């Protein structure tokens, strides 16, 4: 789900219009449209919109696949005399 769809879905769930969301944010409808269509809001903007929608941002570490723990060995050569 992209950010614009998330905003629309959450507004529907909360029973508020995007205009009402804009009023709560103290921003114009054009501002919200730009944020939704641009798809690249700053973290501060994202946080303020999500806060009004009762959502929060969480950072969760990715699961890292463990690579084989076997040591790599390179062939060793004896110095020739």
Secondary structure, DSSP 4 states (H G I P E B T S, - for coil): --HHHHHHHHHHHHT--HHHHHHHHT--HHHHHHHHHH----HHHHHHHHHHTT------PPP-PPPP-PPP-----PPP-
